[in-house]
Amino acid sequence: MPAGRLSPDDTLFDGGPPRRLETALRLAKPNQPKTILRAVLISMLAWAPLILLASIQSLAIGQDKLTDFLLDFAVHARNLVAVPLFILAESFTLSTLGKTARHFVEAKLIRDQDRPRFESIAADTRRLLNSKVVEIIVVVFAYCACLILIRSISVETIPDWHMLAKQRLSFSWAGWWHIWISIPIALILLFGWLWRLFLWIHFLWRVSRLDLHLVPAHPDLSGGLQFVGTSVRAFPLLSFALGAVVAGGVANRVVHQGMHLIDFKYIIATLIVVILLVFVAPLMAFTRKILQTRRRGIFEYGALAGAVGRHMERKWLDLGS
């Protein structure tokens, strides 16, 4: 089968960072993603050592790091909610995006002369999705982000369980694990999804530039493109994961610093706007195409209706005269 060709059992967006890394660690196989198992194992890798190390250090040095850790809502929301959801979302979201991509062909929206271009778009998307270079960049970016975070964050804002002595910026055992294992895991998964979303947006934009065979009189009132809008339903798990990360940070400040939920209204509003921009705004790539189809339908169907009406008048209304 030619490279990039979309067959009925193919999933165009299946893959992406950090699938190669997970395969190398034997957490997944090419045809066996083991989604639930990966979600549990990676979540526990990020979270379980933290509670173990905090407990051991509490006993070893006599400082109650365990209680501080258990009251850190942000780390629990990130590692026990967001991380597994990032992985579980693969089985549903990627399949939905792939089905949406295939439907352009199944609905005969791609004209015969544009079929090679569409296959080329699919091939480019698959190649970039599974790029080894991109996966390396994602891992490097995650650790660079951690280094920047360590250098830029204020000592006063670092959780107590993270530190042995804030004056010397000395991290606890759990703190070191959190910096070099837990946070990078979450960032690698997040950056992997950002890359997939970028490719999804790029795919839609390139397809919207084709001469699609749209029908102005289609009952979906979108020229036959309404199915693209259903792709928004592919993102509830991702949206919930992002919301959980923000909610964990907000909960820490409300509970531990006595702040009020209303103090975070701009953060919450920003999250909503970001989710809409990332998951909904890409569909606007077809706005121009739909408007052009509507204008074409007004003129063409208007001319047809006029011709039919005049024919009926000549044949029936003039019959009795």
SULDA-V813077 format. One record per residue. D_LAST is the distance of its C-alpha to the last C-alpha in Angstrom with 1 decimal. Layout:
D_LAST
D_LAST
//
This chain:
66.4
65.8
67.3
64.9
62.5
61.2
61.6
60.5
64.1
64.9
65.4
65.1
66.9
69.7
73.0
74.1
77.3
79.7
78.8
81.3
84.1
83.4
83.4
86.7
88.2
87.0
84.8
81.8
81.1
78.3
76.4
78.0
77.3
79.2
77.3
78.9
82.4
82.0
80.8
83.8
86.4
85.3
85.0
88.4
89.8
88.6
89.7
92.5
95.2
94.7
95.7
98.5
99.9
99.6
101.5
104.2
104.7
104.9
107.8
109.4
109.6
109.3
106.1
103.3
100.5
98.9
97.9
96.5
94.5
93.1
91.9
90.0
86.4
85.1
86.9
85.9
82.2
82.3
84.3
83.3
79.6
78.2
80.1
79.2
75.6
75.3
76.3
74.4
71.2
71.4
70.4
67.2
66.2
66.7
64.9
61.9
61.8
62.1
59.2
57.0
58.0
57.3
53.8
52.6
53.0
52.0
48.7
48.1
47.9
50.3
48.7
50.6
51.8
53.2
55.0
58.3
58.2
57.6
60.5
62.6
61.9
62.9
66.0
67.1
66.6
68.7
71.4
71.7
71.7
74.7
76.5
80.2
80.7
78.3
80.1
83.4
82.0
80.7
84.3
85.9
83.5
84.3
88.1
87.7
85.8
88.7
91.2
89.3
89.0
92.8
93.5
91.1
91.1
93.4
96.4
95.8
92.4
93.8
94.2
97.8
97.7
96.8
100.0
103.8
104.7
102.1
104.7
105.2
101.6
103.0
100.5
101.2
100.8
97.5
96.5
97.1
95.1
92.3
92.3
92.6
90.8
88.6
86.9
86.3
84.8
82.2
81.5
81.2
78.6
76.8
76.8
75.6
72.6
71.9
72.0
69.5
67.2
67.4
66.4
63.5
62.3
62.9
61.0
57.9
58.0
58.3
55.5
53.2
53.7
52.2
48.7
47.7
44.6
43.1
39.7
37.8
35.9
39.2
39.6
43.0
41.4
44.0
42.5
44.7
47.9
48.5
51.3
53.4
53.6
55.2
58.2
59.3
60.3
62.9
65.1
66.3
69.8
70.3
69.1
71.5
74.3
73.9
73.7
76.9
78.8
77.8
78.5
82.0
83.0
81.6
83.5
86.8
86.5
85.4
88.2
91.0
90.5
89.1
85.9
82.7
79.5
77.6
79.8
77.8
74.3
73.8
75.0
72.7
69.8
70.7
70.8
67.3
66.0
67.8
66.3
62.8
63.3
64.9
62.7
59.3
59.0
59.0
55.5
54.3
54.7
51.2
49.7
48.6
47.2
45.1
43.8
42.9
41.0
39.1
38.1
37.1
35.0
33.2
32.2
31.5
29.8
27.9
26.6
25.8
23.9
21.9
21.1
20.1
18.0
16.1
15.7
14.4
11.8
10.7
11.0
9.8
7.9
5.3
5.6
3.8
0.0
//
